[in-house]
Amino acid sequence: MVDTQLGSGGLGLSSSPAIQHPLEPLTAEELGAAVAILREKRQLSKHFRFVSVALHEPPKDVVLSFKEGEKVHREAFLKLLDNTDGAAYEAIVDLTADEVTSWKHLPGVQPSVMLDEFFECEQLLKRDEAFQAALAKRGITDIDMVMVDPWSAGYYGPEEEPTRRLVRALSWVRVGSPDDNGYAHPIEGVRAIVDLNRMEVVRIEDDGVIPLPPEPGNYSVEAVDKMRTDLKPVEITQPEGPSFTVRGHEVTWQKWRFRIGFTPREGLVLYTISYEDQGRIRPILYRAALAEMVVPYADPSPNQWRKNAFDVGEYGVGMLANALELGCDCLGEIHYFDAHMVDSRGNVVPMPNTICMHEEDFGLLWKHIDWRTNKTEVRRSRRLVISFIATVGNYEYGFYWYLYQDGTIQYEVKLTGIMSTGAVPPGVIPKYGKLVAPGLNAPNHQHIFNVRLDMMVDGLNNSVYEVHSESEPLGPENPHGNAFFAKATLLSHESEAQQVIDPSRLATGRSSILPSRTGWASRWGTSSFLARTRSLSRTPNQASCNVPALPANTSGSPRMRPQRTSRQETIQISTVVGTGYLPGQRTTGISRIPTWWSGIL
């Protein structure tokens, strides 16, 4: 039985002072208890694997009506795979009552690839004689130097049984040293189809030998040798400490208030984001997180054409999160949040320093010079950064939420790591990729991110308006041809958000706001949400400034923040979240604002 010494109900969470809020992530003890309860109540065999275990989030009304000090009812949501027959299951465990309240079989479904399966697949292939023979044809005999990346295979025809748990394993080899960068030496023309459920090799596909790219691609300080020496140190100090306050997983900073969560699938989650407006706490977002991302490759060659990874749903960026290090991943006065996960065998895995939070000086917030009196007023901008980094095979993704003093919420994804490479024959210039070294091809591909924002601006009954800048036709109202205006369109259904590019429209991006006569939007302008990806990270550089900070009694002035691009990989900008009243739908002075938005970024 699960230890029940803390109270009459299971773990005694209803009386545990450690659980301060219904949205607190599951503790290590709760995760272990969820696994133990499910194993006992369902009599699970050793063949059941735990794909993920996370908090089963309570309904909104429970969360929003919660008062500090009330008992917290705790539940866990589990995904499982039965290796005996490949069946997938979902379960809900009531941790307070030691009960399994839901157990569902999901026919025709494959859960995410588990991290344990990555290692098991690699070891399986290294022992496989057919795979070894394919490597030997290419002069590769030291099997310990081979790297295998299992890619989700998808389903492309009747020759592959759709119910099997298949991956398509691609391989690379380290040359000369165990620390060599194997991604510089792809083993082209060889693919292994592996059934992860049975952990067996279905077949080895061999299209013929293409020579290994000969040049090393090592990136360590020792390998690079000559580093820049003319860069002076930057010291980030806050002698009085950071300006934010942390209580459990609740954070307050510069009129912002929110909660932090973390799941195996999504990674970082922000809950119940609100902003203090002249003493009144106004809700903005109930939940914000990365929902999915897809990486389609554009090379039709045999090794590349089926690369089409859904890294969130198929692998789980939370499970692949890094332990962040001060001075390398994060710089300044840092507050770290730890996470706990469960591996496929049901063991609780501590993940220290998973989330990094710190403040950054962000340059100029506002400035004006009265050129008649020569008096200057300047406000510096500071932002709060909440981030985590995940390693998905060859790629690293940095996920960053920014909160600004002017009311802006920004989301940024930084792409780094190493390209997923392929090889081409000597002298060939690839059409569908970039030759980055002799014989080494970096195939063309895209990264498409989808963020789900569960809006709650001044309440749950919200609507989305999309605003375009449109030119006014020549006529009595526009005799000189210079006029343009903002046109608002209600998006009552997802299908209405579909667009066809119209070059006659002036807008190069789009924003979603609400027209209003009074309330937040009319007084503040437009609150904005920005999302972008960058290929280069930035180091904050703070210096003293003899100007006043943002006045303490200022609520901020949200407005559109222009998106800048330089040497950045920018996919798309979505400016989301408008504020104000819907015409004809005013209720006791409370605005009805956008409720939900999922943008392809």
C-alpha positions as CSV (number, residue, x, y, z in Angstrom):
1,M,0.0,0.0,0.0
2,V,1.0,3.6,-0.5
3,D,2.1,5.4,2.6
4,T,-0.9,7.2,4.1
5,Q,0.7,8.4,7.4
6,L,0.2,12.1,6.5
7,G,-3.6,11.9,6.7
8,S,-6.7,9.8,6.2
9,G,-6.8,10.3,2.5
10,G,-3.8,8.8,0.6
11,L,-0.8,11.1,0.8
12,G,-2.8,13.5,3.0
13,L,-2.4,16.2,0.4
14,S,-5.6,17.9,1.6
15,S,-3.8,18.8,4.8
16,S,-0.2,19.1,3.5
17,P,1.1,22.7,3.9
18,A,3.5,22.1,1.0
19,I,0.7,22.1,-1.6
20,Q,-0.3,25.7,-1.7
21,H,-2.4,25.8,-4.8
22,P,-4.3,23.4,-7.1
23,L,-1.9,24.1,-10.0
24,E,1.3,23.3,-8.1
25,P,3.2,20.7,-10.1
26,L,3.3,17.2,-8.7
27,T,6.0,16.6,-6.2
28,A,8.5,13.7,-6.4
29,E,6.5,12.0,-3.6
30,E,3.2,12.5,-5.5
31,L,4.7,11.1,-8.7
32,G,5.9,8.0,-7.0
33,A,2.6,7.6,-5.3
34,A,0.7,7.9,-8.6
35,V,2.8,5.1,-10.1
36,A,2.4,2.9,-7.0
37,I,-1.3,3.4,-6.7
38,L,-1.9,2.6,-10.4
39,R,0.3,-0.5,-10.3
40,E,-1.5,-1.8,-7.2
41,K,-5.1,-1.0,-8.2
42,R,-4.8,-2.2,-11.8
43,Q,-2.4,-5.0,-11.1
44,L,0.0,-3.8,-13.8
45,S,2.6,-6.3,-15.1
46,K,6.2,-5.4,-15.6
47,H,5.5,-4.9,-19.3
48,F,3.6,-1.7,-18.7
49,R,5.7,1.4,-19.3
50,F,4.9,4.9,-18.1
51,V,5.0,7.4,-21.0
52,S,4.3,10.4,-18.8
53,V,2.9,11.3,-15.4
54,A,1.8,14.9,-14.6
55,L,-0.7,16.9,-12.7
56,H,-4.3,16.4,-13.7
57,E,-5.3,20.0,-13.8
58,P,-8.5,20.8,-12.0
59,P,-11.4,22.5,-13.8
60,K,-11.2,26.2,-14.2
61,D,-14.0,27.0,-11.8
62,V,-12.1,25.1,-9.0
63,V,-8.9,26.9,-9.7
64,L,-10.4,30.4,-10.0
65,S,-12.5,30.0,-6.9
66,F,-9.7,28.6,-4.8
67,K,-8.9,30.6,-1.6
68,E,-5.6,30.4,0.2
69,G,-5.7,27.9,3.0
70,E,-8.3,25.7,1.5
71,K,-7.7,22.0,1.1
72,V,-6.2,21.0,-2.2
73,H,-7.5,17.9,-4.0
74,R,-4.7,16.3,-6.0
75,E,-4.9,14.1,-9.0
76,A,-2.3,12.7,-11.5
77,F,-2.8,12.1,-15.2
78,L,-0.8,9.1,-16.6
79,K,-0.2,7.8,-20.1
80,L,0.9,4.2,-20.4
81,L,2.0,1.6,-23.0
82,D,1.6,-2.1,-22.6
83,N,4.5,-3.8,-24.4
84,T,2.7,-7.2,-24.5
85,D,0.2,-6.0,-27.1
86,G,1.1,-2.4,-27.9
87,A,-2.0,-1.0,-26.3
88,A,-2.1,2.6,-25.1
89,Y,-3.9,3.7,-22.0
90,E,-4.7,6.9,-20.1
91,A,-5.4,6.9,-16.4
92,I,-6.4,9.4,-13.6
93,V,-5.3,8.7,-10.1
94,D,-6.9,10.4,-7.1
95,L,-3.9,11.0,-4.9
96,T,-6.0,12.2,-2.0
97,A,-8.2,9.1,-1.9
98,D,-5.7,6.5,-3.2
99,E,-8.0,5.6,-6.0
100,V,-7.9,5.1,-9.8
101,T,-10.8,7.2,-11.0
102,S,-10.3,6.7,-14.7
103,W,-8.8,4.0,-16.9
104,K,-9.2,4.2,-20.7
105,H,-7.8,2.1,-23.5
106,L,-7.0,4.1,-26.6
107,P,-7.3,1.8,-29.6
108,G,-5.2,2.7,-32.7
109,V,-3.1,5.2,-30.8
110,Q,0.7,5.3,-30.3
111,P,2.0,7.3,-27.3
112,S,5.1,9.5,-27.4
113,V,8.5,7.9,-28.0
114,M,10.1,7.6,-24.6
115,L,13.7,8.6,-23.8
116,D,14.5,5.1,-22.6
117,E,13.5,3.8,-26.1
118,F,16.1,6.0,-27.7
119,F,18.9,4.3,-25.9
120,E,17.3,0.8,-26.3
121,C,16.9,1.3,-30.0
122,E,20.5,2.3,-30.4
123,Q,21.8,-0.7,-28.5
124,L,19.5,-3.0,-30.4
125,L,20.9,-1.9,-33.8
126,K,24.5,-2.1,-32.6
127,R,23.9,-5.8,-31.9
128,D,22.0,-6.4,-35.2
129,E,24.1,-8.4,-37.7
130,A,22.3,-6.9,-40.8
131,F,23.0,-3.4,-39.5
132,Q,26.6,-4.3,-38.8
133,A,27.0,-5.7,-42.3
134,A,25.6,-2.5,-43.8
135,L,28.2,-0.5,-41.8
136,A,31.0,-2.8,-42.8
137,K,30.3,-2.1,-46.5
138,R,31.1,1.5,-45.6
139,G,34.3,0.6,-43.7
140,I,32.7,1.2,-40.3
141,T,33.8,-1.6,-37.9
142,D,34.0,0.1,-34.5
143,I,30.3,-0.2,-33.6
144,D,30.8,1.8,-30.3
145,M,31.5,5.0,-32.4
146,V,28.1,4.8,-34.2
147,M,25.3,7.1,-33.2
148,V,21.6,6.2,-33.9
149,D,18.7,8.7,-33.8
150,P,15.3,7.1,-33.9
151,W,12.9,9.3,-35.9
152,S,9.2,8.9,-35.7
153,A,8.3,7.0,-38.9
154,G,4.6,8.0,-39.6
155,Y,2.5,5.7,-41.8
156,Y,3.1,5.8,-45.6
157,G,1.5,2.7,-47.0
158,P,0.2,-0.9,-46.5
159,E,3.7,-2.4,-46.3
160,E,3.9,-1.1,-42.8
161,E,1.3,-2.2,-40.3
162,P,-0.2,1.0,-38.8
163,T,-0.6,-0.6,-35.4
164,R,3.1,-1.3,-35.0
165,R,5.2,1.1,-32.9
166,L,7.7,1.9,-35.7
167,V,10.6,4.3,-35.8
168,R,13.0,5.0,-38.7
169,A,16.5,5.1,-37.3
170,L,19.2,7.1,-39.0
171,S,22.8,6.9,-38.1
172,W,26.1,8.8,-37.9
173,V,29.6,7.9,-36.8
174,R,32.2,9.5,-34.7
175,V,35.7,9.4,-36.3
176,G,38.9,9.1,-34.3
177,S,37.6,10.0,-30.8
178,P,34.5,9.3,-28.6
179,D,34.1,13.1,-28.4
180,D,34.1,13.6,-32.1
181,N,31.0,15.4,-33.6
182,G,29.3,12.4,-35.2
183,Y,26.8,14.7,-37.0
184,A,29.7,15.7,-39.3
185,H,29.8,12.1,-40.6
186,P,26.3,10.9,-41.6
187,I,26.0,7.3,-42.7
188,E,24.0,8.0,-45.9
189,G,21.9,5.3,-47.6
190,V,21.3,3.1,-44.6
191,R,18.0,3.2,-42.6
192,A,16.7,0.8,-40.0
193,I,13.0,0.3,-39.4
194,V,12.6,-0.7,-35.7
195,D,9.5,-1.9,-33.8
196,L,10.0,-0.3,-30.4
197,N,7.2,-2.2,-28.8
198,R,8.7,-5.6,-29.6
199,M,12.2,-4.0,-29.7
200,E,13.1,-5.8,-32.9
201,V,14.6,-4.7,-36.2
202,V,11.9,-5.0,-38.9
203,R,14.3,-4.4,-41.8
204,I,17.5,-2.6,-42.9
205,E,17.2,-0.4,-46.0
206,D,20.4,0.1,-48.0
207,D,20.5,2.2,-51.1
208,G,24.2,1.9,-51.8
209,V,27.4,3.4,-50.4
210,I,28.0,7.2,-50.3
211,P,31.4,8.1,-48.8
212,L,31.5,9.6,-45.3
213,P,32.1,13.4,-45.4
214,P,35.8,13.6,-44.5
215,E,36.1,16.9,-42.5
216,P,35.6,17.1,-38.7
217,G,33.0,19.4,-37.3
218,N,34.1,19.6,-33.8
219,Y,33.0,22.6,-31.7
220,S,34.6,22.3,-28.3
221,V,36.9,25.1,-27.1
222,E,39.8,22.7,-27.5
223,A,38.9,21.9,-31.1
224,V,38.1,25.4,-32.1
225,D,41.4,26.5,-30.5
226,K,41.3,30.2,-31.4
227,M,38.5,32.0,-29.6
228,R,37.9,35.7,-29.6
229,T,40.0,37.6,-27.1
230,D,38.8,41.1,-27.6
231,L,35.5,40.8,-25.8
232,K,35.5,42.4,-22.4
233,P,33.7,40.9,-19.4
234,V,30.1,41.9,-18.8
235,E,29.0,41.7,-15.1
236,I,25.3,41.5,-14.2
237,T,24.7,42.4,-10.6
238,Q,21.7,43.4,-8.5
239,P,23.1,44.3,-5.1
240,E,19.7,44.5,-3.6
241,G,18.5,41.3,-5.2
242,P,16.0,40.7,-7.9
243,S,12.7,42.6,-8.1
244,F,10.5,39.5,-8.3
245,T,9.0,37.6,-5.4
246,V,8.6,33.8,-5.5
247,R,6.2,31.9,-3.3
248,G,6.2,28.2,-4.2
249,H,5.4,28.4,-7.9
250,E,3.7,31.8,-7.8
251,V,5.7,34.8,-9.0
252,T,5.0,38.5,-8.7
253,W,6.9,41.2,-10.5
254,Q,6.2,44.7,-11.6
255,K,2.4,44.4,-11.4
256,W,2.5,41.0,-13.0
257,R,1.3,37.9,-11.1
258,F,1.4,34.3,-12.5
259,R,2.1,30.7,-11.7
260,I,4.7,28.4,-13.2
261,G,4.1,24.8,-14.2
262,F,6.0,22.1,-16.1
263,T,4.8,19.1,-18.0
264,P,6.6,16.2,-19.7
265,R,5.0,17.1,-23.1
266,E,5.0,20.9,-23.2
267,G,7.7,21.9,-20.8
268,L,7.1,25.3,-19.3
269,V,3.5,26.4,-18.6
270,L,2.4,29.8,-17.4
271,Y,-0.9,29.9,-15.5
272,T,-3.3,32.6,-14.4
273,I,-1.3,35.6,-15.7
274,S,-2.7,38.8,-14.3
275,Y,-1.7,42.5,-14.2
276,E,-2.4,45.1,-11.5
277,D,-4.2,48.0,-12.9
278,Q,-4.4,50.9,-10.4
279,G,-4.9,48.5,-7.5
280,R,-7.2,46.1,-9.3
281,I,-5.9,42.6,-10.3
282,R,-7.0,42.1,-13.9
283,P,-6.8,38.5,-15.4
284,I,-5.2,38.2,-18.9
285,L,-4.3,34.6,-19.5
286,Y,-5.5,31.4,-17.8
287,R,-2.9,29.1,-19.5
288,A,-0.1,29.7,-22.0
289,A,2.2,27.0,-23.4
290,L,3.8,25.6,-26.5
291,A,1.2,23.2,-27.9
292,E,3.1,21.6,-30.8
293,M,5.9,22.1,-33.3
294,V,6.6,20.4,-36.6
295,V,9.9,20.2,-38.5
296,P,9.2,19.1,-42.1
297,Y,12.3,18.4,-44.3
298,A,12.3,19.4,-48.0
299,D,14.9,16.9,-49.4
300,P,13.3,14.1,-51.4
301,S,16.3,11.8,-51.1
302,P,15.7,8.3,-49.4
303,N,17.3,9.2,-46.0
304,Q,15.6,12.6,-45.7
305,W,12.1,12.7,-47.2
306,R,10.3,11.1,-44.3
307,K,11.8,13.5,-41.7
308,N,8.8,15.2,-40.4
309,A,9.1,15.4,-36.6
310,F,6.4,16.6,-34.2
311,D,8.9,17.3,-31.4
312,V,6.4,18.1,-28.7
313,G,3.8,15.4,-29.2
314,E,6.1,12.6,-30.4
315,Y,9.0,13.1,-28.0
316,G,8.0,15.7,-25.3
317,V,10.2,18.7,-24.8
318,G,9.6,18.7,-21.1
319,M,11.2,15.2,-20.7
320,L,14.2,16.5,-22.8
321,A,14.8,19.6,-20.8
322,N,18.4,20.6,-19.7
323,A,19.7,21.3,-16.3
324,L,20.6,25.0,-16.7
325,E,23.9,26.4,-15.6
326,L,24.6,29.9,-14.2
327,G,26.8,32.0,-16.5
328,C,26.3,29.7,-19.5
329,D,22.5,29.2,-20.0
330,C,21.5,32.1,-17.7
331,L,23.3,35.2,-16.7
332,G,22.5,37.5,-13.7
333,E,20.6,37.1,-10.5
334,I,18.9,33.8,-11.3
335,H,16.0,32.0,-9.6
336,Y,15.8,28.3,-10.7
337,F,12.8,26.0,-10.5
338,D,13.4,22.3,-10.3
339,A,11.2,19.7,-12.0
340,H,10.5,16.0,-11.5
341,M,9.6,13.5,-14.1
342,V,8.9,9.7,-14.3
343,D,10.9,7.5,-16.6
344,S,9.3,4.7,-18.6
345,R,9.9,2.2,-15.8
346,G,8.1,4.3,-13.2
347,N,11.2,5.8,-11.5
348,V,11.0,9.4,-10.4
349,V,13.7,11.4,-12.1
350,P,14.8,14.7,-10.5
351,M,15.5,17.5,-13.0
352,P,17.4,20.3,-11.2
353,N,17.5,23.9,-12.5
354,T,15.0,23.1,-15.3
355,I,13.5,26.6,-15.4
356,C,15.5,29.8,-15.2
357,M,14.0,33.2,-14.2
358,H,15.8,36.5,-14.2
359,E,15.5,40.2,-15.0
360,E,17.1,41.9,-18.0
361,D,17.7,45.5,-18.8
362,F,16.0,45.9,-22.3
363,G,17.2,49.3,-23.4
364,L,14.9,52.2,-23.9
365,L,11.3,52.0,-22.9
366,W,10.3,55.6,-23.6
367,K,12.0,58.9,-24.2
368,H,11.1,62.4,-25.1
369,I,13.0,65.7,-25.4
370,D,11.1,69.0,-25.3
371,W,13.3,70.7,-27.8
372,R,12.1,74.1,-26.8
373,T,13.1,73.7,-23.2
374,N,15.8,71.1,-23.8
375,K,14.4,69.0,-20.9
376,T,14.7,65.2,-21.3
377,E,12.7,62.4,-19.8
378,V,13.8,58.8,-20.2
379,R,12.5,55.5,-18.9
380,R,14.6,52.3,-19.1
381,S,12.9,49.1,-19.9
382,R,13.2,46.0,-17.9
383,R,11.8,42.6,-18.6
384,L,11.3,39.4,-16.7
385,V,12.6,36.3,-18.5
386,I,11.2,32.8,-17.8
387,S,12.9,30.1,-19.9
388,F,14.0,26.5,-20.4
389,I,16.1,24.7,-23.0
390,A,15.4,21.2,-24.5
391,T,17.7,19.0,-26.5
392,V,15.9,17.0,-29.1
393,G,18.5,14.8,-30.8
394,N,20.8,17.2,-32.7
395,Y,18.8,20.3,-32.0
396,E,18.6,22.6,-28.9
397,Y,15.5,24.7,-28.5
398,G,15.5,27.7,-26.1
399,F,11.9,28.6,-25.1
400,Y,11.6,32.1,-23.6
401,W,8.6,34.0,-22.1
402,Y,9.1,37.7,-21.6
403,L,7.0,40.0,-19.5
404,Y,7.5,43.8,-19.9
405,Q,6.7,46.8,-17.8
406,D,4.5,48.2,-20.5
407,G,2.1,45.2,-20.4
408,T,3.6,43.3,-23.3
409,I,3.9,39.5,-23.2
410,Q,6.4,38.0,-25.7
411,Y,7.3,34.5,-26.6
412,E,10.6,33.6,-28.3
413,V,12.1,30.4,-29.5
414,K,15.9,30.3,-30.1
415,L,17.1,27.5,-32.4
416,T,20.6,26.3,-31.8
417,G,22.5,23.0,-31.6
418,I,23.5,21.1,-34.8
419,M,21.8,20.5,-38.2
420,S,20.5,17.1,-38.9
421,T,22.8,16.3,-41.8
422,G,23.1,14.0,-44.7
423,A,25.9,13.0,-47.1
424,V,26.2,13.6,-50.9
425,P,28.6,12.1,-53.4
426,P,31.9,14.0,-54.0
427,G,31.4,16.9,-56.3
428,V,27.6,17.0,-55.9
429,I,26.0,20.4,-55.0
430,P,22.7,19.6,-53.2
431,K,19.6,21.3,-54.7
432,Y,17.4,20.8,-51.6
433,G,20.0,21.8,-48.9
434,K,23.2,23.6,-48.2
435,L,26.7,22.1,-48.7
436,V,28.3,23.0,-45.3
437,A,31.5,21.0,-45.8
438,P,32.8,18.7,-48.5
439,G,30.2,15.9,-48.9
440,L,28.1,17.2,-46.0
441,N,24.6,18.4,-46.7
442,A,22.3,20.3,-44.4
443,P,18.8,19.7,-45.9
444,N,16.3,22.5,-46.2
445,H,13.7,22.3,-43.5
446,Q,11.3,24.4,-41.5
447,H,10.4,24.8,-37.8
448,I,6.7,25.6,-37.3
449,F,5.6,26.4,-33.7
450,N,2.1,26.4,-32.4
451,V,1.3,28.1,-29.1
452,R,-2.0,27.8,-27.3
453,L,-3.1,30.8,-25.4
454,D,-6.2,30.3,-23.2
455,M,-7.2,34.0,-22.9
456,M,-9.0,35.3,-19.8
457,V,-8.9,39.1,-20.2
458,D,-11.2,40.4,-17.5
459,G,-13.1,37.1,-17.5
460,L,-13.8,33.9,-19.4
461,N,-16.2,35.2,-22.1
462,N,-13.8,36.6,-24.7
463,S,-13.7,37.1,-28.4
464,V,-10.9,37.5,-31.0
465,Y,-10.8,40.4,-33.5
466,E,-8.3,40.5,-36.2
467,V,-7.2,44.0,-37.4
468,H,-5.7,44.7,-40.8
469,S,-4.4,48.0,-42.2
470,E,-6.2,48.7,-45.4
471,S,-5.9,51.5,-47.9
472,E,-8.8,53.8,-48.6
473,P,-9.8,53.8,-52.3
474,L,-9.4,57.1,-54.1
475,G,-12.5,59.2,-53.7
476,P,-14.1,62.1,-51.8
477,E,-12.8,60.7,-48.5
478,N,-9.3,60.1,-49.9
479,P,-8.7,62.6,-52.6
480,H,-4.9,62.4,-52.3
481,G,-4.5,58.6,-52.1
482,N,-2.7,58.6,-48.7
483,A,-5.4,57.4,-46.4
484,F,-5.4,54.0,-44.7
485,F,-7.3,52.7,-41.8
486,A,-7.6,49.7,-39.3
487,K,-10.3,47.2,-40.2
488,A,-11.5,44.9,-37.5
489,T,-13.0,41.5,-38.2
490,L,-14.5,39.2,-35.6
491,L,-13.1,35.6,-35.8
492,S,-15.9,33.6,-34.3
493,H,-14.6,30.3,-35.6
494,E,-11.1,28.9,-36.4
495,S,-12.0,28.6,-40.0
496,E,-12.6,32.3,-40.2
497,A,-9.0,32.9,-39.3
498,Q,-7.8,31.3,-42.6
499,Q,-6.2,33.9,-45.0
500,V,-5.2,34.4,-48.6
501,I,-2.4,36.9,-49.0
502,D,-3.7,40.1,-50.6
503,P,-0.8,42.3,-51.9
504,S,-3.2,45.3,-52.0
505,R,-3.3,45.3,-48.2
506,L,-0.7,47.3,-46.4
507,A,-0.2,45.0,-43.4
508,T,2.8,42.6,-43.5
509,G,1.8,41.0,-40.2
510,R,-1.5,40.8,-38.3
511,S,-2.8,41.7,-35.0
512,S,-5.8,40.6,-33.0
513,I,-7.4,43.3,-30.9
514,L,-10.9,44.5,-30.0
515,P,-12.3,48.0,-30.8
516,S,-13.5,49.7,-27.7
517,R,-14.8,52.9,-26.5
518,T,-13.9,52.7,-22.8
519,G,-12.0,50.4,-20.5
520,W,-8.5,48.9,-20.9
521,A,-8.0,49.3,-24.7
522,S,-9.2,52.8,-25.0
523,R,-7.0,54.0,-22.1
524,W,-4.0,51.8,-22.7
525,G,-4.0,51.3,-26.5
526,T,-3.4,47.7,-27.5
527,S,-1.8,44.9,-25.4
528,S,0.3,42.7,-27.6
529,F,1.7,39.2,-27.8
530,L,4.7,38.6,-29.9
531,A,6.3,35.4,-30.9
532,R,9.5,34.8,-32.9
533,T,12.4,32.5,-33.4
534,R,16.1,33.6,-33.3
535,S,19.2,31.7,-34.3
536,L,21.5,33.8,-32.0
537,S,21.2,34.4,-28.3
538,R,21.8,37.7,-26.7
539,T,23.7,38.7,-23.6
540,P,22.1,41.4,-21.5
541,N,24.3,44.4,-20.9
542,Q,23.3,46.6,-18.0
543,A,24.8,49.9,-17.2
544,S,23.9,52.6,-14.7
545,C,21.6,55.3,-16.0
546,N,21.0,58.6,-14.3
547,V,17.3,58.7,-15.2
548,P,14.2,57.8,-13.2
549,A,12.8,54.3,-13.4
550,L,9.3,53.6,-14.5
551,P,7.2,55.5,-11.9
552,A,5.8,53.3,-9.2
553,N,2.3,54.5,-9.8
554,T,2.3,53.9,-13.5
555,S,0.2,50.9,-14.7
556,G,2.2,50.8,-17.9
557,S,1.2,51.6,-21.5
558,P,0.8,48.5,-23.6
559,R,1.3,49.2,-27.3
560,M,2.5,47.4,-30.4
561,R,6.2,46.6,-30.1
562,P,7.8,46.7,-33.6
563,Q,9.4,43.4,-34.5
564,R,13.0,43.8,-35.5
565,T,14.9,41.4,-37.7
566,S,18.6,41.4,-38.4
567,R,20.6,38.1,-38.5
568,Q,17.7,36.2,-37.1
569,E,15.6,33.3,-38.3
570,T,12.2,34.8,-38.0
571,I,9.3,32.6,-39.0
572,Q,6.3,34.7,-38.3
573,I,5.1,37.3,-35.9
574,S,1.6,37.0,-34.3
575,T,0.4,40.0,-32.4
576,V,-2.5,38.7,-30.3
577,V,-4.8,39.9,-27.6
578,G,-6.9,42.9,-27.8
579,T,-8.8,44.6,-25.1
580,G,-12.0,46.6,-24.7
581,Y,-15.7,46.2,-25.1
582,L,-17.5,44.3,-27.8
583,P,-20.2,46.5,-29.2
584,G,-23.6,45.7,-27.7
585,Q,-22.1,43.2,-25.1
586,R,-21.2,45.4,-22.2
587,T,-22.0,43.9,-18.8
588,T,-21.4,45.9,-15.6
589,G,-18.3,47.5,-17.0
590,I,-16.4,44.3,-17.6
591,S,-14.8,43.8,-21.0
592,R,-15.4,40.7,-23.1
593,I,-12.1,40.1,-24.8
594,P,-10.4,37.3,-26.8
595,T,-10.8,34.0,-25.2
596,W,-8.4,31.6,-27.0
597,W,-5.8,31.8,-29.8
598,S,-3.6,29.2,-31.4
599,G,-1.3,30.7,-33.9
600,I,1.1,28.9,-36.3
601,L,4.3,30.8,-35.6
